[in-house]
Amino acid sequence: MAQKYPVPSHDKFLALSTTSVGCGPGGGTPMIARVAVVDYRGQTVFCTYVLPTNPVTDYRTSTTGIQASDLQPGNALPWKDVQQRVAQLIRDKILVGHTLWQDLSVLGIPHPAVATRDVALYQPFRNSLRSTNQVIGLQTLMWHLMRRRVQDTHVCALENARAALDLYRSHADEWEATISRGQWPSFLPPSTFSRCYL
């Protein structure tokens, strides 16, 4: 008889999202500018702007809504402090998000793959949109699966964390039941980001 695993309690979950600006030539290299962590009920646990570690060459303001003034001392925290705080918060937690490998990459924090619930990789979501081979944007997932608009004006880390959480919660029982049967209901993240997972 297959071993049964208890469904994790709600306090084991946190949702994470980041917003990046661009550095380097043409602003093509992502650099974290904002991070948001929320609990299972969507309450803010931690949300802050992050001081740049390199010169910002593209604030991506039309997409991110972030201005140069947001990333100044007084408004933003040092990257190292943010990294330590987030690492501390998510330790031993199940992490919910959308394209978590991008968030973990810009934070420089690895996390156990089995302790992630990435709505961008969840097979039933991709199947329902007939897109098994590519990542579907959070905006598209939210509209097709929950009939809810997100990112209407710009990308907001707090809104994205809550949206990913809502998507997860809408399928949480089915998702956890699959895992409890010893199956993994998600596609693998891009192999180039394998360093982001333990």
Buried (B, 14 or more C-beta within 10 A) or exposed (E): EEEEEEBBEEEEBBBBBBBBBBBBEEBEBBBBBBBBBBBBEBEEBBBBBBBBEEEBBBBBEEBBBBEEEBBEEEEBBEBEEBBEBBBEBBEEBBBBBBBBBBBBBBBBBBBEBEBBBBBBBBBBBBEEBEEEEEBBEBBEBBEEBEEEEBBEEBBBBBBBBBBBBBBBBBBBEEBBBBBBEEEEBBBEBEEEBEEBBE
